[in-house]
Amino acid sequence: MEGFTYVAMAARVVFGAGSVARLPAELDRLGAKHALLLSTPGRAEMVKGVAKGVPVAGVFDKVVMHTPAELAAQAIELAKKLNADCCIAIGGGSTIGFAKAIALNSGLPIVAVPTTYSGSEMTTIWGISENNSKKTGRDAKVLPKVVIYDPELTLDLPAAVSTASGMNAMAHCVEALYAHDGNPIISLMAEEGIRALASALPRIVQNGKDLEARSDALYGAWLAGTTISTTSVALHHKLCHVLGGFGLPHAETHSIVLPHAMQYNRDAARDAMQRVARAIDTVDAPRGTYELEQRLGLPLRLADIGMKEGDLERAARIAAEAPYPNPRKVEYAPVLELLRNAYEGKRP
């Protein structure tokens, strides 16, 4: 076995049905007395109900996708105005993203209660959008101090949102398997995360109230977030970050691009593809992933989620000019072909 470096991220995880009831105790454990509660506009009342008994100083309910810089600045200003000593993010990756923007600016601790499968709660990765581009980075300040995984909070998550979010999580695992700074510990987590998600998502489509399936999906999301917490991401994530700057929905973009990015790297990451194929019980990893998405009823074309054909060349150019480390060399022409295939929804 070759030498490797493994860095564990220090986060407290509380997992299980009904575990959100421990939120007040976790705040007390942190010594937080003036929490800023974050939510999307449509879920503000639900989030307030979940946070009952918590010392909430105020609520920021303007969360949207991709953390636009101007709205992030409003959230940061509100935290200062309220003299907040903690951020509570109850929701998906977008909500956690706003908490991270505040933490990046102020160092305030985050308590995350994920209600989707993005995995953002387990990473030091932050992202802020401005002028049709998305800037991302890593900083230990944005890693939540406490993560509460309560599958009961996901029972009403629509199937379409659940599956897209789950495939987003799966993408984290896939890229961790061929990350240039990966290691065998992370690879074990990544393969198990793919297996858990591939097993759970079809059951969620059949019955969204299946608590065991919801628990398995959150377990997979936890593993997925952990896999990219200490490893680099590659071409898939680069493309999705670029496409996010064009205003495309985050989870659906990840879902659509994933099998095509895998096809791009297929011959350069054979061991990773074998692991993926084993985890989803298929012969060919890129094609099997595409067919899993078909069975889940997910959109398969970038054209269907708002991408303009005229922007494909620009997106490919941005990705190729400043690529993330990737098993196969990132070049403009094949990246453009990848994007065209994803735009048209071609089967790998």
Stockholm file with secondary structure:
# STOCKHOLM 1.0

chainA/1-348         MEGFTYVAMAARVVFGAGSVARLPAELDRLGAKHALLLSTPGRAEMVKGVAKGVPVAGVFDKVVMHTPAELAAQAIELAKKLNADCCIAIGGGSTIGFAKAIALNSGLPIVAVPTTYSGSEMTTIWGISENNSKKTGRDAKVLPKVVIYDPELTLDLPAAVSTASGMNAMAHCVEALYAHDGNPIISLMAEEGIRALASALPRIVQNGKDLEARSDALYGAWLAGTTISTTSVALHHKLCHVLGGFGLPHAETHSIVLPHAMQYNRDAARDAMQRVARAIDTVDAPRGTYELEQRLGLPLRLADIGMKEGDLERAARIAAEAPYPNPRKVEYAPVLELLRNAYEGKRP
#=GR chainA/1-348 SS CCCCCCCCCCCEEEESTTGGGGHHHHHHHHTCSSEEEECCGGGHHHHHHHTTTSCEEEEECCCCTTCBHHHHHHHHHHHHHHTCSEEEEEESHHHHHHHHHHHHHHCCCEEEEESSSCCGGGCCEEEEEETTEEEEEECGGGSCSEEEECGGGGTTSCHHHHHHHHHHHHHHHHHHHTCTTCCHHHHHHHHHHHHHHHHHHHHHHHCTTCHHHHHHHHHHHHHHHHHHHSSCCCHHHHHHHHHHTTTCCHHHHHHHHHHHHHHHHGGGCHHHHHHHHHHHTCSSHHHHHHHHHHHHTCCCCGGGGTCCGGGHHHHHHHHHHSCCCCSSCCCHHHHHHHHHHHHHTCCC
#=GC SS_cons         CCCCCCCCCCCEEEESTTGGGGHHHHHHHHTCSSEEEECCGGGHHHHHHHTTTSCEEEEECCCCTTCBHHHHHHHHHHHHHHTCSEEEEEESHHHHHHHHHHHHHHCCCEEEEESSSCCGGGCCEEEEEETTEEEEEECGGGSCSEEEECGGGGTTSCHHHHHHHHHHHHHHHHHHHTCTTCCHHHHHHHHHHHHHHHHHHHHHHHCTTCHHHHHHHHHHHHHHHHHHHSSCCCHHHHHHHHHHTTTCCHHHHHHHHHHHHHHHHGGGCHHHHHHHHHHHTCSSHHHHHHHHHHHHTCCCCGGGGTCCGGGHHHHHHHHHHSCCCCSSCCCHHHHHHHHHHHHHTCCC
//
